[in-house]
Each structure stands twice: as C-alpha cells, then as structure tokens.
Amino acid sequence: MKFDIINILASMPEIIVISSACLLLVVDLFLRKGRKHIIAYLSLIVIVLAAAVTWWPEGNAIHVFNRMFVVDSFSTFFKILFYLSTALTILFSINYVKIEGIEHGEYYILMLFALSGMMIMASATDLLSIYISLELMAISVYVLTGFMRGAVRSNEAAMKYVILGAISSGILIYGISLIYGLTGTTQIKDIAGALRGQTSIDPGLILAIIFLVAGFGFKVAAVPFHMWAPDVYEGAPTSITAFMSVGPKAAAFAVFLRVFMDALAPVASSWITIMAVISVLTMALGSFIALVQTNIKRMLAYSSIAHAGYGLLGFVAGGRDGIAGVMLYMLIYTFMNIGIFCAIIVMRKGDFIGENIEDYTGLAKVNKGMALLMLIFLFSLAGIPPTAGFVGKFYIFMALIHKGFITLAVIAVLMSAVSAYFYIRIVMLMYMKDPVQEFDLAHTSATRLALAIAVFGTIIIGILPAWFIDMAQRAVLR
C-alpha cells in the first residue's frame, strides 16, 4: 500500500478523533475526581475540530488506502450526523453521570472511540475495513452499556449485548467470507462488477446475502434480530441508550446502504423481497409490542425497532429517492430521538428516575415548557405534521409509491397510525391528568443547549424540509 499525503488528508477527521482519544486517556490520569467534566468539554472540542476538517466533495469521490477508504458526499453526510449525535449525547451526559455516580473520564473517551468507528464505517469501501470499524464501534458501546457497574441490570444488559453481538459478528464475517469465495474480492466496487457479469444466481450467494442481512440486521435492530434491544436499552445508562439508538444505528444503515445498494445492486432481485418482509415484520412487531410497555425506555426500544422498519423501506424503494429517504430519515431520527431521551434525562434528579410512563402524569400542569418539548418530540416520532418525523416518513412513502410498492406504503401508513397511539398516550398523561408528585428538573446549561438543538432540528426540518431533502439527494451514492 502506497502511503502518501493524500491518505493523511483524506482521513484527517478520523486521525484527529482517534489520536485525541488516546491523548485524553493520558490527560484523564492527572484529573482529580469531580473534575472529569473537563474531559467532556475537551471531547466536544475534538468533535468540533474533526467537523471543521471534514469536507464535502461535490465532484468525484477520493479513494485512498488502496481503495479501502473513500471520501465522498455520502460518507460526509453520515459523519455530520455522527458528530451531531455524539456531541449532543456528551452535552446531556455531563450532569447525568454525576447524578448516577458514574463520572469517569473514560466514559467520554469511549464515546470518541465509538465515534471513530462510526466514521470509518461510513467511509469504508472494503468488507474487511467495514468489519474492523464496526467492531471498533461495537466494543466501545459494549463497555458503555455496562458502565453502571453497581447496577445489576446494566451488567446484565452489557452481557446480553456482548454475547448476541459476538454471534452477529460471527455471522457477518461468515457472510463476508462467502462473498469473497464467490467473487474473489472484498472491494465494494469489484464485488458489484463480478456479480454484474453473472448470468445466474449462485445458491451460495443467496446464503451469503442471508448472512449479511442477519449481521447488519442485528446492528439496526431489525426483526428477527431485534431481541437484544429492549433489555439493552432498559439496562444501559439512559444517555448511552440515547447514543446507541441514533449513532451506531445510523452507522449500521450507512454500511447497509453501501453494501446492498452498491456491491449487491446487480442482484437486487435476490434480496429485495427479503428486505420487504423484514421491514414489514419490524414495523409491526415494534409498533404492537410498544403498545403494552410501561417502562418508557423499553417503549422507546420497540419504537426504535419500528423506526428501523421504516428505514428499511428505503432499500425496497431503491434508486436515488430510496437512498436519500433513508439518509434523511436517519438525520431526522437523530434530532427527535436524542430530544426525547434528553427530556427523560432532565427528569432524573434525586430519587426520581422517570423511567415509568406513569411518572409523567400531569407534567404539563407543573412545567409547561418541558411538557411542550416532549410533545414536539413525541409528535415527530409519531409522524404528525408539521414536525420532521412526518417529512421523513412521507418522503419514504412517496419513494415506495413511485416505484409501484403501493401495498407496502399502505402497510407502513397503518403501522404509523398504530405507533401514534403509544406516543399520544404519554401526551394524554401529561396534559389530561393531574400530577401525583413533584417534578424537580435537573436542568443545566448543557442540557438546555442539547434540547434547544434537538427541538430546532425537529421543527425546522418539518417546516422547511427542502434544503435538507436536497442535501440528502446530493449525498446519494454514485
């Protein structure tokens, strides 16, 4: 591999994040307990620096490291999303980790390592570099999931996540090995070229596709690979639940898109039916099981499963609109899901945990501002206009209709109506009933900033979606 200056320049954002994370490990050794928030602010500076040197190439993509890494508008779009989700999570974690008694510098450093893994995933153009970056991200999130070492459910969640994640990684690498055996390469573009020349579909290729769907399906929590999500979301620290529900999920969708809409595009007829079935099952199971949940984190876990189903519909639609629909949906989902989790974290103060849905009864009678913010995020998750969630679903539904998948679009609309019930149930408790307890919110300037950014994104994309839709369309894989 020829290593020259263009390799360094192209991967500068990743170099900044990884080298800074390693440097912060040393800095953390010299900070006293109670001063660990300094690592949080330094981590935010690192993210800003990485974002500043991230560039959006309007022309041809730049391939480096022997074509294993690419800088293109597609990867840049997702990196911006990763910066946003990580920075917002750090902002509302500063006070939360103090309340939970888990204020350690490595908390933020692990988030930077997870961020670097996600960034490399977005730019990886070789199945091996995709796998390595995916594991870098996953291992960091495994540790963060069990960060509340004194809580049994946090330890249990981490153990379940590690075991099931290891199984999914094994399945994924086996699928990669089958692809290599059939095509003789692990390069995305070369795989597409090799498959384009085939006159018939090899049975081994079908098996490889199934393994890849299973491996990536686990990362996005698609049915039937979703079993880890409810327990892990409930047991992990709420800030990490928020992070893993948007950042790693979006990264998994990024590689999912690159592998299936690029490498496996010539054999789309072999996997499009599988994707359609999985998307319907994912939407249905996530929506119906969320109806009976009493814990808000478990409810949002099943909500996250359902939203993964909506994202997978973009694969079925395919083409420019389908891919742009998935990308736009991930951006919107980042704002609204980070927002609702930040609201939950603000409720955590003293002995009040705020994880039961009933805990929010009468909130609007006591704190109208927080109730309004939660209403906006919940309406967006339900897909009610004029919020961003409506725009995301509408764009994907229209992409399906334009490609003739009208039945799928109708099913998706019906599932969206079902999911609206469990979101509006919380709104009803906040506005229609009298409070049964006092609400003492753990507001800080950092959480206010995180909430402001999240609500601004949720509203502005809903009211003025044209610029964001155009940005997603310009970032589509070429």
NORMO-V981404 format. One record per residue. N is the residue number from 0. RES is the residue in three letters. NEAR is the number of other C-alpha atoms within 8 Angstrom. Layout:
BEGIN
N&RES&NEAR + N&RES&NEAR
END
This chain:
BEGIN
0&MET&4 + 1&LYS&5 + 2&PHE&6 + 3&ASP&6 + 4&ILE&6 + 5&ILE&7 + 6&ASN&10 + 7&ILE&8 + 8&LEU&7 + 9&ALA&11 + 10&SER&8 + 11&MET&11 + 12&PRO&12 + 13&GLU&11 + 14&ILE&8 + 15&ILE&11 + 16&VAL&15 + 17&ILE&11 + 18&SER&8 + 19&SER&9 + 20&ALA&13 + 21&CYS&9 + 22&LEU&8 + 23&LEU&10 + 24&LEU&11 + 25&VAL&8 + 26&VAL&8 + 27&ASP&11 + 28&LEU&6 + 29&PHE&6 + 30&LEU&8 + 31&ARG&6 + 32&LYS&6 + 33&GLY&6 + 34&ARG&7 + 35&LYS&13 + 36&HIS&10 + 37&ILE&7 + 38&ILE&12 + 39&ALA&13 + 40&TYR&8 + 41&LEU&8 + 42&SER&12 + 43&LEU&10 + 44&ILE&8 + 45&VAL&11 + 46&ILE&11 + 47&VAL&8 + 48&LEU&10 + 49&ALA&13 + 50&ALA&10 + 51&ALA&7 + 52&VAL&8 + 53&THR&9 + 54&TRP&6 + 55&TRP&7 + 56&PRO&9 + 57&GLU&6 + 58&GLY&4 + 59&ASN&6 + 60&ALA&9 + 61&ILE&8 + 62&HIS&10 + 63&VAL&11 + 64&PHE&10 + 65&ASN&8 + 66&ARG&10 + 67&MET&12 + 68&PHE&14 + 69&VAL&14 + 70&VAL&12 + 71&ASP&14 + 72&SER&14 + 73&PHE&10 + 74&SER&13 + 75&THR&14 + 76&PHE&10 + 77&PHE&14 + 78&LYS&11 + 79&ILE&9 + 80&LEU&11 + 81&PHE&14 + 82&TYR&11 + 83&LEU&8 + 84&SER&13 + 85&THR&12 + 86&ALA&10 + 87&LEU&10 + 88&THR&13 + 89&ILE&11 + 90&LEU&12 + 91&PHE&14 + 92&SER&9 + 93&ILE&11 + 94&ASN&9 + 95&TYR&11 + 96&VAL&10 + 97&LYS&9 + 98&ILE&10 + 99&GLU&8 + 100&GLY&6 + 101&ILE&9 + 102&GLU&11 + 103&HIS&8 + 104&GLY&12 + 105&GLU&8 + 106&TYR&10 + 107&TYR&12 + 108&ILE&14 + 109&LEU&12 + 110&MET&11 + 111&LEU&12 + 112&PHE&14 + 113&ALA&14 + 114&LEU&13 + 115&SER&13 + 116&GLY&13 + 117&MET&16 + 118&MET&14 + 119&ILE&13 + 120&MET&15 + 121&ALA&14 + 122&SER&11 + 123&ALA&13 + 124&THR&14 + 125&ASP&12 + 126&LEU&11 + 127&LEU&8 + 128&SER&13 + 129&ILE&13 + 130&TYR&9 + 131&ILE&8 + 132&SER&12 + 133&LEU&11 + 134&GLU&9 + 135&LEU&12 + 136&MET&15 + 137&ALA&10 + 138&ILE&9 + 139&SER&12 + 140&VAL&13 + 141&TYR&11 + 142&VAL&9 + 143&LEU&11 + 144&THR&17 + 145&GLY&15 + 146&PHE&12 + 147&MET&12 + 148&ARG&8 + 149&GLY&4 + 150&ALA&7 + 151&VAL&7 + 152&ARG&8 + 153&SER&16 + 154&ASN&14 + 155&GLU&10 + 156&ALA&16 + 157&ALA&14 + 158&MET&9 + 159&LYS&10 + 160&TYR&11 + 161&VAL&9 + 162&ILE&8 + 163&LEU&9 + 164&GLY&10 + 165&ALA&8 + 166&ILE&8 + 167&SER&11 + 168&SER&9 + 169&GLY&8 + 170&ILE&12 + 171&LEU&13 + 172&ILE&9 + 173&TYR&10 + 174&GLY&14 + 175&ILE&13 + 176&SER&8 + 177&LEU&11 + 178&ILE&13 + 179&TYR&10 + 180&GLY&8 + 181&LEU&8 + 182&THR&10 + 183&GLY&7 + 184&THR&9 + 185&THR&13 + 186&GLN&11 + 187&ILE&13 + 188&LYS&9 + 189&ASP&10 + 190&ILE&13 + 191&ALA&13 + 192&GLY&8 + 193&ALA&9 + 194&LEU&11 + 195&ARG&8 + 196&GLY&6 + 197&GLN&7 + 198&THR&4 + 199&SER&4 + 200&ILE&8 + 201&ASP&6 + 202&PRO&6 + 203&GLY&8 + 204&LEU&11 + 205&ILE&10 + 206&LEU&9 + 207&ALA&13 + 208&ILE&10 + 209&ILE&9 + 210&PHE&12 + 211&LEU&13 + 212&VAL&8 + 213&ALA&12 + 214&GLY&12 + 215&PHE&11 + 216&GLY&13 + 217&PHE&12 + 218&LYS&10 + 219&VAL&12 + 220&ALA&14 + 221&ALA&15 + 222&VAL&13 + 223&PRO&7 + 224&PHE&10 + 225&HIS&11 + 226&MET&8 + 227&TRP&11 + 228&ALA&11 + 229&PRO&11 + 230&ASP&9 + 231&VAL&15 + 232&TYR&13 + 233&GLU&12 + 234&GLY&12 + 235&ALA&17 + 236&PRO&11 + 237&THR&11 + 238&SER&13 + 239&ILE&12 + 240&THR&13 + 241&ALA&13 + 242&PHE&13 + 243&MET&10 + 244&SER&10 + 245&VAL&14 + 246&GLY&14 + 247&PRO&12 + 248&LYS&11 + 249&ALA&12 + 250&ALA&14 + 251&ALA&12 + 252&PHE&9 + 253&ALA&12 + 254&VAL&12 + 255&PHE&10 + 256&LEU&11 + 257&ARG&12 + 258&VAL&10 + 259&PHE&10 + 260&MET&11 + 261&ASP&12 + 262&ALA&13 + 263&LEU&12 + 264&ALA&9 + 265&PRO&8 + 266&VAL&10 + 267&ALA&9 + 268&SER&6 + 269&SER&8 + 270&TRP&9 + 271&ILE&10 + 272&THR&9 + 273&ILE&8 + 274&MET&12 + 275&ALA&12 + 276&VAL&8 + 277&ILE&12 + 278&SER&16 + 279&VAL&12 + 280&LEU&10 + 281&THR&15 + 282&MET&16 + 283&ALA&10 + 284&LEU&12 + 285&GLY&13 + 286&SER&15 + 287&PHE&10 + 288&ILE&9 + 289&ALA&14 + 290&LEU&10 + 291&VAL&6 + 292&GLN&9 + 293&THR&9 + 294&ASN&9 + 295&ILE&10 + 296&LYS&11 + 297&ARG&14 + 298&MET&12 + 299&LEU&9 + 300&ALA&12 + 301&TYR&15 + 302&SER&12 + 303&SER&11 + 304&ILE&18 + 305&ALA&14 + 306&HIS&9 + 307&ALA&14 + 308&GLY&15 + 309&TYR&13 + 310&GLY&14 + 311&LEU&12 + 312&LEU&14 + 313&GLY&16 + 314&PHE&14 + 315&VAL&12 + 316&ALA&13 + 317&GLY&10 + 318&GLY&6 + 319&ARG&8 + 320&ASP&12 + 321&GLY&16 + 322&ILE&14 + 323&ALA&13 + 324&GLY&15 + 325&VAL&13 + 326&MET&10 + 327&LEU&12 + 328&TYR&12 + 329&MET&11 + 330&LEU&9 + 331&ILE&14 + 332&TYR&12 + 333&THR&12 + 334&PHE&13 + 335&MET&16 + 336&ASN&13 + 337&ILE&16 + 338&GLY&14 + 339&ILE&11 + 340&PHE&11 + 341&CYS&14 + 342&ALA&12 + 343&ILE&10 + 344&ILE&12 + 345&VAL&11 + 346&MET&13 + 347&ARG&14 + 348&LYS&11 + 349&GLY&6 + 350&ASP&5 + 351&PHE&7 + 352&ILE&8 + 353&GLY&10 + 354&GLU&9 + 355&ASN&9 + 356&ILE&11 + 357&GLU&7 + 358&ASP&7 + 359&TYR&11 + 360&THR&13 + 361&GLY&14 + 362&LEU&14 + 363&ALA&12 + 364&LYS&10 + 365&VAL&8 + 366&ASN&9 + 367&LYS&9 + 368&GLY&7 + 369&MET&10 + 370&ALA&11 + 371&LEU&9 + 372&LEU&10 + 373&MET&12 + 374&LEU&9 + 375&ILE&11 + 376&PHE&14 + 377&LEU&13 + 378&PHE&15 + 379&SER&15 + 380&LEU&12 + 381&ALA&13 + 382&GLY&15 + 383&ILE&10 + 384&PRO&11 + 385&PRO&8 + 386&THR&17 + 387&ALA&18 + 388&GLY&19 + 389&PHE&14 + 390&VAL&13 + 391&GLY&13 + 392&LYS&11 + 393&PHE&8 + 394&TYR&9 + 395&ILE&17 + 396&PHE&10 + 397&MET&9 + 398&ALA&13 + 399&LEU&17 + 400&ILE&10 + 401&HIS&7 + 402&LYS&7 + 403&GLY&6 + 404&PHE&10 + 405&ILE&8 + 406&THR&6 + 407&LEU&10 + 408&ALA&12 + 409&VAL&8 + 410&ILE&9 + 411&ALA&12 + 412&VAL&8 + 413&LEU&8 + 414&MET&11 + 415&SER&11 + 416&ALA&9 + 417&VAL&10 + 418&SER&14 + 419&ALA&11 + 420&TYR&9 + 421&PHE&10 + 422&TYR&12 + 423&ILE&10 + 424&ARG&8 + 425&ILE&10 + 426&VAL&11 + 427&MET&9 + 428&LEU&12 + 429&MET&14 + 430&TYR&11 + 431&MET&7 + 432&LYS&9 + 433&ASP&7 + 434&PRO&10 + 435&VAL&6 + 436&GLN&4 + 437&GLU&5 + 438&PHE&8 + 439&ASP&6 + 440&LEU&8 + 441&ALA&10 + 442&HIS&7 + 443&THR&7 + 444&SER&6 + 445&ALA&9 + 446&THR&12 + 447&ARG&9 + 448&LEU&9 + 449&ALA&13 + 450&LEU&11 + 451&ALA&8 + 452&ILE&9 + 453&ALA&12 + 454&VAL&14 + 455&PHE&8 + 456&GLY&11 + 457&THR&17 + 458&ILE&11 + 459&ILE&11 + 460&ILE&13 + 461&GLY&14 + 462&ILE&9 + 463&LEU&7 + 464&PRO&11 + 465&ALA&6 + 466&TRP&7 + 467&PHE&9 + 468&ILE&10 + 469&ASP&8 + 470&MET&8 + 471&ALA&13 + 472&GLN&10 + 473&ARG&7 + 474&ALA&12 + 475&VAL&11 + 476&LEU&8 + 477&ARG&2
END
